[in-house]
């Protein structure tokens, strides 16, 4: 069932099994606020078992580009297009959020972004490969993030 993410009244709906559910809900709300403010897009997520195409797409990009397989189970996912950019998000039980930003016309702006919820450890599969910068968020506390540029065609 679809969940329209509310960034005013943050909810853990769909994320309850995460040990950092409140922080992950804040991170999800932070993304929703960004897309509403920048693109007037309503951020809607789906249970991972209903969004298997999105989960598989993100997994394929990670595997093909960097030989990365995320150990944590996915909880929610979404994919949408705004302003010529295809976005795919997966929110994992560990508190990890991964997005694939893929511009349709310009191959120069294609990347995978990682965001770690406040209170979670860096996942083992990412720890030795990426450095994470910190940013503050009113909705999510401290978010640690990193990214890499996508080189392949997806």
Long-range contacts (C-beta under 8 A, 24 or more apart in sequence): 1-46, 1-47, 1-50, 2-44, 2-45, 2-46, 3-44, 3-45, 3-46, 3-76, 4-42, 4-43, 4-44, 5-29, 5-31, 5-32, 5-43, 5-44, 5-45, 6-32, 7-32, 7-33, 7-36, 7-139, 10-139, 14-45, 14-47, 14-75, 14-76, 15-75, 15-76, 15-91, 17-75, 17-93, 18-75, 18-92, 18-93, 18-94, 18-95, 18-117, 19-93, 19-94, 19-95, 19-120, 20-94, 20-95, 20-117, 20-118, 20-119, 20-120, 23-95, 23-117, 23-118, 23-119, 23-120, 23-140, 23-141, 24-91, 24-95, 24-97, 24-117, 26-117, 26-118, 26-137, 26-139, 26-140, 26-141, 27-91, 27-95, 27-97, 27-115, 27-117, 27-118, 27-137, 27-139, 27-140, 27-143, 28-76, 28-91, 28-97, 29-139, 29-140, 30-137, 30-139, 30-140, 30-143, 31-89, 31-97, 31-99, 33-139, 35-82, 35-87, 39-82, 39-83, 41-80, 41-82, 43-78, 44-78, 44-80, 45-76, 45-77, 45-78, 45-89, 45-91, 46-76, 46-77, 46-78, 47-75, 47-76, 48-73, 48-74, 48-75, 48-76, 48-77, 48-90, 51-76, 51-77, 51-78, 51-79, 53-79, 54-78, 54-79, 54-88, 54-89, 54-90, 55-90, 57-88, 57-100, 57-154, 58-88, 58-89, 58-90, 58-98, 58-100, 60-154, 61-100, 61-112, 61-150, 61-152, 61-154, 62-98, 62-112, 64-152, 64-154, 65-112, 65-148, 65-150, 65-151, 65-152, 66-129, 66-148, 68-125, 68-126, 68-129, 69-125, 70-96, 70-98, 70-123, 70-125, 71-123, 71-124, 71-125, 72-96, 72-123, 85-109, 94-120, 94-123, 95-119, 95-120, 96-120, 96-123, 100-150, 100-154, 102-150, 102-154, 110-149, 110-150, 111-147, 111-148, 111-149, 111-150, 112-147, 112-148, 112-150, 113-145, 113-146, 113-147, 114-145, 114-146, 114-147, 115-143, 115-144, 115-145, 116-143, 116-144, 116-145, 117-143, 118-142, 118-143
